[in-house]
């Protein structure tokens, strides 16, 4: 019988460690290959199902309706994690005059359980996070009208700025109007309408809605807005039409169709907590029954053309946005 020595012990231990290390490395390599194949198949399946384009389109609709003139860009690529979380990122823009201006990035993580999904908007400049505020012309519960205080500082600023400048401007109206009625009031002014706040039953049909009341001076609510019409058949491509009097009825139909699509396809938790579309079902049915009424607008154009809006008696509570150098194409 061979005598057991320390040298033999070391050789056995070394061989054991070598075999153990080899087996561990082999397991790691196999698991890595399996993981790589799994992720490749998952990514291929994700791209084939078109879920990314669908989620991106839905997120852009939410931005269109809630961001008062801001909008996202489509056509970017998302990713899916091993646990089926979808990550989407695309730039956020604002138009001043005729020029698009990047103001931030939208990041969306959609998880299997909607409660754990989240949306985040990162702005390039903190000042760009400010959203225009709009005020109801009357209290829907009582019919009491509101007369907003004058805003001479807005008109004075526009008057002092060089005419070779463009800007965006927001205002509320002294009465509820149909979209085409407001567009008709603005037809003689060389401005583009970007967004109009909608009255969708807040405080009356929809009671538990965020609101801000300033004594007898003003009343604002969280609502949706009528924006450019974003339409798609397969989410891969879409058409976009601006807010114009001759197409406004089509814009309304497209918005209702998109609202119905979101209601049918997404949970209330996802719609409200992630997309920020509170009471979407109630608002859809209100618009379907009562039609579209607006009480303000976001417009953009040459500063001297914006200054002329002061003469409209239907306008109140004007707010001034950002200025940019001339980039306008005048009407012929």
C-alpha positions in Angstrom: 0.0 0.0 0.0 1.4 3.4 -1.0 2.3 5.7 1.8 0.2 8.9 2.1 2.4 11.9 2.0 1.9 15.7 2.0 3.0 15.9 -1.7 0.3 13.4 -2.6 -2.2 15.4 -0.6 -1.3 18.6 -2.4 -1.6 16.9 -5.8 -5.1 15.6 -4.9 -6.2 18.9 -3.6 -4.9 20.7 -6.7 -6.6 18.2 -9.0 -9.9 18.6 -7.0 -9.7 22.4 -7.2 -8.9 22.3 -10.9 -11.8 20.0 -11.7 -14.1 22.1 -9.5 -13.0 25.4 -11.2 -13.4 23.8 -14.6 -16.9 22.6 -13.8 -17.8 26.1 -12.4 -16.5 27.8 -15.6 -18.3 25.2 -17.7 -21.6 25.9 -15.9 -21.1 29.7 -16.3 -20.3 29.3 -20.0 -23.4 27.1 -20.5 -25.6 29.5 -18.5 -24.2 32.5 -20.5 -25.0 30.8 -23.8 -28.5 29.9 -22.6 -29.0 33.5 -21.4 -27.7 34.9 -24.7 -30.0 32.6 -26.7 -32.9 33.5 -24.4 -32.3 37.3 -24.8 -31.8 36.9 -28.5 -35.1 35.1 -28.9 -36.8 37.5 -26.5 -35.6 40.5 -28.4 -36.6 39.0 -31.7 -40.1 38.2 -30.3 -40.3 41.7 -28.9 -39.6 43.3 -32.2 -42.0 41.0 -34.0 -44.9 41.7 -31.7 -44.5 45.5 -32.3 -45.1 46.2 -28.6 -42.4 48.9 -28.5 -44.1 51.0 -31.3 -47.4 50.5 -29.6 -46.2 51.7 -26.2 -44.3 54.6 -27.8 -47.4 55.7 -29.7 -49.5 55.6 -26.5 -47.0 57.6 -24.5 -46.9 60.2 -27.3 -50.7 60.5 -27.2 -50.5 61.2 -23.5 -47.9 63.8 -24.0 -49.9 65.4 -26.8 -53.0 65.7 -24.6 -51.3 66.8 -21.3 -48.2 68.8 -22.1 -49.8 72.0 -23.6 -48.0 72.1 -26.9 -45.0 69.8 -26.1 -44.7 66.5 -28.1 -42.5 63.5 -28.5 -40.8 62.0 -31.5 -41.4 58.4 -32.6 -39.2 55.9 -34.5 -36.7 55.1 -31.7 -35.8 51.6 -30.5 -36.7 50.3 -27.1 -35.4 47.3 -25.2 -36.9 44.4 -23.1 -35.3 43.1 -20.0 -35.1 39.3 -19.0 -38.1 39.8 -16.7 -40.2 41.3 -19.6 -39.9 45.0 -18.5 -40.0 47.3 -21.6 -37.8 50.3 -21.6 -38.6 53.2 -24.0 -36.8 56.5 -24.4 -37.4 59.3 -26.9 -36.8 63.1 -27.1 -39.4 65.7 -26.1 -39.8 68.8 -28.3 -41.5 72.2 -28.3 -42.2 74.3 -31.4 -41.4 78.1 -31.2 -42.3 79.8 -34.5 -41.7 77.2 -37.1 -38.7 75.6 -35.4 -38.6 72.5 -33.3 -36.6 72.8 -30.1 -35.5 69.8 -28.0 -36.4 70.4 -24.4 -35.9 67.0 -22.8 -36.2 63.2 -22.8 -39.1 60.9 -22.0 -38.2 57.6 -20.3 -40.8 54.9 -19.8 -40.5 51.6 -18.1 -43.5 49.3 -18.6 -43.5 46.2 -16.4 -45.7 43.2 -16.3 -47.5 44.5 -13.3 -48.8 48.0 -14.2 -48.4 49.2 -10.6 -44.6 49.0 -10.9 -44.4 50.8 -14.3 -43.1 54.4 -14.3 -42.6 57.4 -16.5 -40.0 60.1 -16.1 -39.3 63.3 -18.1 -35.9 64.8 -17.9 -35.6 68.4 -19.0 -32.5 69.9 -20.5 -33.3 73.2 -18.7 -35.4 73.3 -15.5 -37.3 76.3 -16.9 -38.7 74.0 -19.7 -40.6 71.9 -17.2 -43.1 74.8 -16.7 -46.4 74.1 -18.3 -48.9 76.8 -19.2 -51.9 77.1 -16.9 -55.4 77.6 -18.2 -58.5 78.9 -16.3 -62.2 78.1 -16.7 -64.4 81.0 -17.8 -67.0 79.9 -15.3 -67.6 77.4 -12.4 -69.4 74.4 -14.0 -71.2 73.7 -10.7 -72.8 77.2 -10.3 -72.4 79.0 -13.6 -70.5 81.8 -11.8 -68.3 83.6 -14.4 -64.6 84.5 -13.7 -62.9 87.6 -15.0 -59.2 87.2 -14.9 -56.9 90.1 -13.9 -55.3 91.9 -16.9 -51.8 91.0 -17.9 -50.2 94.2 -19.1 -46.7 92.8 -18.5 -47.3 90.2 -21.3 -48.3 92.7 -23.9 -45.6 95.2 -22.8 -42.9 92.5 -23.2 -44.2 91.7 -26.7 -44.3 95.4 -27.6 -40.6 95.9 -26.5 -39.2 92.9 -28.4 -37.7 93.4 -31.8 -40.1 92.4 -34.6 -37.6 89.9 -36.0 -38.5 87.5 -33.2 -41.0 84.7 -32.7 -42.5 83.4 -29.5 -45.2 81.2 -28.0 -48.2 82.5 -26.1 -51.0 80.9 -24.1 -54.3 82.4 -23.1 -57.6 81.5 -21.6 -61.0 82.6 -23.0 -63.9 84.5 -21.4 -66.4 81.8 -22.5 -66.5 78.1 -23.6 -66.1 77.8 -27.4 -66.2 75.1 -30.0 -62.8 74.6 -31.4 -63.8 75.9 -34.8 -65.3 79.0 -33.2 -61.9 79.8 -31.5 -60.1 79.1 -34.8 -62.4 81.4 -36.6 -61.6 84.2 -34.1 -57.9 83.7 -34.8 -58.1 83.3 -38.6 -57.0 86.9 -39.3 -53.8 86.5 -37.3 -50.7 85.0 -38.6 -50.2 82.4 -35.8 -50.2 78.6 -35.5 -52.5 77.0 -32.9 -50.7 74.2 -31.1 -53.0 73.1 -28.3 -56.4 73.9 -26.8 -57.6 72.9 -23.3 -60.8 70.9 -23.3 -63.6 71.0 -20.9 -64.4 67.3 -20.3 -66.9 67.4 -17.4 -64.5 68.4 -14.6 -66.1 69.4 -11.2 -69.5 68.4 -12.4 -69.6 65.0 -14.0 -66.0 64.4 -12.7 -66.0 65.7 -9.2 -62.8 64.3 -7.7 -60.4 66.1 -10.0 -57.4 68.3 -9.2 -58.4 72.0 -9.1 -57.1 75.3 -8.0 -59.4 78.1 -6.9 -58.3 81.7 -6.4 -61.1 83.3 -4.5 -63.5 84.9 -7.0 -60.7 85.5 -9.5 -59.9 82.2 -11.2 -60.5 78.4 -11.3 -58.3 75.9 -13.0 -58.5 72.1 -13.3 -56.4 69.2 -14.5 -57.7 68.3 -18.0 -56.8 67.1 -21.4 -56.1 69.2 -24.5 -56.9 69.0 -28.2 -53.6 68.8 -30.1 -52.3 67.8 -33.5 -54.0 64.6 -34.6 -51.8 61.5 -34.4 -53.2 58.6 -36.3 -51.8 55.1 -37.0 -53.0 51.7 -38.3 -50.1 49.5 -37.3 -48.0 51.7 -34.9 -45.1 51.4 -37.3 -45.9 54.7 -39.0 -48.4 57.4 -38.3 -49.8 60.6 -39.8 -49.8 63.9 -38.0 -52.2 66.8 -38.9 -52.1 70.2 -37.3 -55.0 72.2 -35.8 -56.8 74.0 -38.6 -60.4 74.9 -39.1 -60.8 72.8 -42.2 -59.6 69.7 -40.5 -60.7 70.2 -36.9 -63.6 67.8 -37.0 -61.2 65.1 -38.2 -58.9 66.0 -35.3 -61.8 65.4 -32.9 -62.7 62.0 -34.4 -59.1 60.9 -34.3 -58.8 61.9 -30.6 -61.9 60.0 -29.7 -60.7 57.0 -31.5 -57.4 57.1 -29.8 -59.0 57.5 -26.4 -61.2 54.5 -27.0 -58.1 52.5 -28.1 -56.3 53.3 -24.9 -59.3 52.5 -22.7 -59.7 49.1 -24.4 -56.0 48.2 -24.4 -54.7 49.5 -21.0 -55.6 49.2 -17.4 -56.8 52.1 -15.4 -53.7 51.9 -13.2 -51.4 52.3 -16.2 -53.5 55.1 -17.8 -53.7 57.1 -14.6 -50.4 56.5 -12.8 -48.0 56.2 -15.7 -49.5 58.0 -18.7 -51.1 60.6 -16.5 -54.5 60.2 -18.2 -56.9 60.4 -15.2 -60.6 59.7 -15.7 -60.0 58.9 -19.3 -63.1 56.7 -19.6 -65.3 59.4 -18.0 -63.8 62.1 -20.2 -64.2 60.0 -23.3 -67.9 59.5 -22.7 -68.4 63.2 -21.8 -66.8 64.3 -25.1 -68.8 61.7 -27.0 -72.0 62.9 -25.5 -71.5 66.6 -25.3 -69.0 67.4 -28.0 -65.8 69.4 -27.8 -65.5 72.7 -26.0 -62.3 74.6 -25.4 -61.4 77.6 -23.2 -58.0 78.7 -24.4 -55.1 78.0 -26.6 -51.3 77.8 -27.0 -50.2 79.7 -30.1 -46.9 80.6 -31.7 -45.9 83.2 -34.3 -44.1 86.6 -34.8 -44.1 88.7 -31.7 -45.9 91.6 -33.4 -48.6 89.3 -34.6 -49.0 87.9 -31.1 -49.3 91.4 -29.8 -52.3 92.0 -32.0 -54.2 89.3 -30.1 -54.7 91.8 -27.3 -57.5 93.4 -29.3 -59.6 90.2 -29.1 -62.2 90.6 -26.3 -62.5 86.8 -25.9 -58.9 86.5 -24.6 -57.9 86.7 -21.0 -55.1 85.5 -18.7 -52.4 85.7 -21.4 -49.0 84.0 -20.5 -45.8 84.4 -22.4 -43.5 81.6 -23.3 -40.0 81.6 -24.9 -38.6 83.8 -27.6 -36.5 82.8 -30.6 -34.9 84.5 -33.5 -37.0 84.8 -36.7 -37.8 81.5 -38.3 -41.3 82.2 -39.6 -42.9 81.7 -43.0 -45.4 84.4 -43.5 -48.8 83.8 -45.0 -49.1 84.6 -48.7 
